[in-house]
Amino acid sequence: MKGADVLAMLHALLAQGVQMTVILLLAPLLTGYVRKVKARLQRRRGPDLVQPYRDLRRLLGKEAVIADNASWLFRVAPYFVFAATWVAAALIPTFAANLMFSWSGDLIAITALLGSARFALALAGMDIGTAFGGIGASREVMIASIAEPAMLMIVFSVALIAGSTQLSTVAEYMLSGAAGIRVSLAMALIALLVVAIAENGRVPVDNPATHLELTMVHEAMVLEYSGRHLAMIEWAASLKLMLYISMIACIFIPIGLAGDTNSPLGNAVGVTSWIAKMAVLGAALGVAETAVAKMRVFRVPNYLGAALMLGLLGVLLLFVSQGM
Amino acid sequence: MIGQLAAVVPAFIVLGVVGIVTARVQAGRVLVYGGSLVLCAVLLGGGLAALTGDIQRIVLPIGIPWVGGHLRLDALSGFFLALIGLGGGGASLFALGYGQSEHHPGRVLPFFPAFLAGMTLVILADDAFLFLFGWELMSLSSWALVMAHQDEATAPSAPQPGYVYLLMATFSGLTLLLAFGLLAGAGGGLAFDNMRLHAAGPGVTAGAFVLALIGAGSKAGLVPLHVWLPLAHPAAPSHVSALMSGVMTKVAVYGFVRIVFDLLAPQPWWTATLVLVAGGITAVLGVLQAVLERDLKRLLAYSTVENIGIIFVGLGMALAFRLNGFAAGAALAITAALFHAFNHTLFKSLLFFGAGAVLNATGRRDMETMGGLIHRMPVTAFFFLAGCMAVSALPPLNGFASEWLTFQAVLLRPQLPQWGLKLMFPVDGALLALAAALAAACFVRAYGAAFLGRPRTPAAEQATEVDHWSLTAMGGFALLCLLAGIFPGAVIDALAPVSQAMTGARMPVQLADPWLTIAPIAASRSSYNGLLVFSFIAVSMLLTIAAVHRVSRGIRRSPPWDCGFPQAAPDTQYSATSFQQPIRRVFGVIFRVRDSVDMPAPGERRAASITQRRWDPIWDPLYAPIAGLVSWIAERMNVLQFLTIRSYLSFVFGALVVLLLTLALWQ
């Protein structure tokens, strides 16, 4: 290998490493930001933007109290959930497309990686053998059993339009403007927003701020966790929110996304536009959560079923006609 | 090499005879299962060699006079022989330990090798006679194995597994017989080579296709012909269940592929649509019934139905691409289907072994009586978890790799001119996505109820880990699941000769990529690297653990928190039935699920009870009327049993006259 090749490879590796680190470090900030927006809309002052970091530090420093009959699975699951979510997040083009490992998994793989994380967490919820863990796990898989096919239908729509399931290629195609305005793309966007809200356990599907409420899902599942394990799960949840918002941004508003990491100007534009998009979409999430009320758990399937049908309709349209 | 492989069939029969003689002694078990293990290794080696080797033929002086016994070994049969070798070898290894607890070895030992012999013969056969002979041998020996534990079976009112299985097996053999009859034509060339050359008309081709789909589909478990499968597969001893689910259904898939892709002339487009419709419905219906099932082994059998649906969707897509002259797409679709067949053999065998281990340790199949087994059987629990993740199509294990390929085939979206196909592609894509998500829910529930939580019965509390043979078999399959998941390119490349022979094209070489990334069409279109995903997860997990453990203060054990109200009774934890309640409510429409709660009034001292009624969308509208009709006719015909000898003689005479008349008119 020549010196230039080695340098290029190191550069690519560095860019990928920076992407992974940045998304990891900024994820709690996004969570804090959404909380702040919601608090301001409700005329509260709300906690600091950096409060999630303080929470994480406090949890990490604390002793982890686990149940007597917890198995190894209970202790390993938080790390697995964190790692799988992080790897999925690493595959998302945040500020630049075509990063070094972007081809190691496509949109289907990202969906399935999040599925792996959920599988582990749902199992951990059942490990202690308490009613709360079971109810959370049971509802989580019920929601996932509709949200995941809906997500795959969205992936299909986007992939059929862009001719690829690789997120980088999709983003570049969307950036080129060749997609134009399509009915199926609009359907996919609506469906993706619905799925993203359900997958992240936000209002109206679940409420990340509640505790001890019979309709809750995610918080019930992780009720037995404390200390560092809980920190890992919270961090993974922030990462997942970041992942979904970045995914929506890179598919539907890829403006400013750098094609590669070779030009410093491109990178600067990429990072700035990414942060701006996070700010806008995060604020939109806060507004949406404030505006609607949480729905009963058995209304959720209807809500997600609509997303599934929209996604399927989009795919059907694409199969029937090229131009839709 | 075909000679050696052909010799395996009589060698299995000899082992069966040895099994009859030595059933009462311990050495018999070792001899039969050890011998089967060796023979399966031969099959595996020979099958793998045949994948890349030339076509070999041999004609034996057995079978029908003037036809002889034609045997043939090509890439397709090589692949399926390797599957038999793998699945059969694993089952033999498992049975070396598991068979110790068998109460009636005389009912199992003679038939186990005969079952393997039948399957091997089906794959090697190159004429209709030997094929059907092997098919029936496979059916009958597996029927005997299903009957082995008949005396401890379910309530007498429930459908008897052995009876239903025998009926359906006969039916499937009959339809295949008719299919071959149509293929052979008036000339009666029973050898497959004659059928390949014999150009049948479109009507005959379509008829033979439908018969082959019914015959092979009912053996594989295609809806609506699957009803016997969830009854029969769990009723057999667990290593046989693994063999039936993991391998015998694949032999049925082989039969379908052999007839439809190899022997038949190109078919009209609606045949592909038929396969796509049947496959999609099978996948979703199978997994939905699995979610609702309480019996661990029946749950696994329903999951087999689901996976057969996925395989048939792949085959249907391959047919659709092939008849439209899109060879690259057909290659991708058939590779995806066969890859999934391979994966299913691995993880379903593993899961049935796990269920067998649990059955041995606790004596239970009902998940509501298990719980907490991860503490009592840690190694089994670990391997079973790997199987659960593989069957749920979660990366980085193998189930995901083949489902990913299937999705890629859906996304090819060539401009298919037929509307039926155009609509079925996206619909099947959605059905497969739904099935994959429900499979994950199903196996979270199965694993959570059986292995996690607290033990629900003393039997589960006192379970002990199983023997080393069983654990080795499970561990081997778990490792293979991981390897096939992180090196999918190796399997895809190995399948290339099969796809070349069946569709006239192959997928691009995958192992040439320096990072071992698989890219079905082009890297810019879609690519997946199981190895990188696996290593990334492993490395980031280890790094996180190391980092977190530096700052954290260790752990402390205490009673469960449970919001301050931990309940001591194990009944208070979520059960398998309560776990599926939300899914039952959402998808229960299909099964018309009715829960009725009988709550005693205040002051009454009887216990409250909940009863659940479920309507089977296939059995109740389709099979129940047929069964009713048959018994109605049988009752009417009962009169014929009490006639005089004169009436019987006149019946015989009348039948003879009618036959002769028909013959005379025919000529």
Interface residues (C-beta under 8 A of the other chain):
Chain A: L60 G61 K62 E63 A64 V65 I66 A67 D68 N69 A70 S71 W72 L73 R75 Y79 F80 F82 A83 A84 W86 V87 A90 F101 W103 S104 G105 D106 I108 A109 A112 L113 G115 S116 R118 F119 A122 L123 M126 D127 I128 G129 T130 A131 F132 G133 G134 I135 A137 S138 R139 V141 M142 A144 S145 I146 A147 E148 P149 L152 M153 F156 A159 L160 G163 S164 T165 Q166 T169 L212 L223 E224 S226 G227 R228 A231 M232 V297 F298 P301 L308 G311 L312 V315 L316 L318 F319 V320
Chain B: G371 G372 I374 H375 P378 L385 M389 S392 A393 L394 P395 F400 W404 F407 Q408 V410 L411 R413 K422 L423 F425 P426 V427 G429 A430 A433 L434 A436 A437 L438 A440 A441 F443 V444 R445 Y447 G448 A449 L452 G453 R454 W515 T517 A523 S524 R525 S526 S527 Y528 N529 L532 V533 F536 I537 A538 S540 M541 T544 I545 V548 H549 V551 S552 R553 G554 I555 R556 R557 S558 P559 P560 W561 D562 C563 P566 Q567 P570 T572 Q573 Y574 S578 F579 Q580 Q581 P582 I583 R585 V586
